Amino acid sequence: MHEENKTRAITLLALCIALNIVGSNIALMLKLPIYLDSIGTVLAAAVFGPLGGMLAGGATGVIVGATTDLYSLFFMPVQLLTGLVAGLLYRRIKPGTWRSNWWLAGVISLPGTLLSTAITVILFHGITSSGSSMLVQLLLGTGMGKTMAVFLIQVGTDYLDRFITVYVVALVYRALRYKLPQAN
């Protein structure tokens, strides 16, 4: 890789991590029922493939977990899985094909939903720092079982989060594809 392209790639990867950190902290501070912590992970996966996505997601988990939200460390496997799945999908489908965004969001979110449900139920008994925990509490108040309540909320919030993520990534990718050789 040419030196200038290496510098651009490292800069973009750092930007992806920063994007995750900012999104994560906005969602945490506002207690949003979505997470906004994987836009950079999915963007890195779209540009650099599965390893790039996993690197951005893993770094995000460590940095956010060590600075503002300890829960992020426990959910780092979800970031890694999201980066892997998105990277594999974007090998076949270029971001920016608007018709595919709705199902891409579903395919990217489902494996992470299953994993995050297990982590939330087993390690945290259904309650985390996320705003979606309030929704879980509402379902638990109806008499629903903990695992089902967490899963139902995770399905909805993860899908909405990844749907927003996939659209933002499509917009950014379209702007970047002329700037970075690996995005073409």
Protein Blocks (a to p, Z undefined) as FASTA:
>chain_A
ZZklmmmmmmmmmmmmmmmmmmmmmmmmnopabfolmmmmmmmmmmnojmlmmmmmmmmm
mmmmmmmomklmmmmmmmmmmmmmmmmmmmmpcghiaklmmmmmmmmmmmmmmmmmmmmm
mmnnopafbfklmmmmmmmmnopafklmmmmmmmmmmmmmmmmmmmmmmmmmmmmmmmpm
klZZ
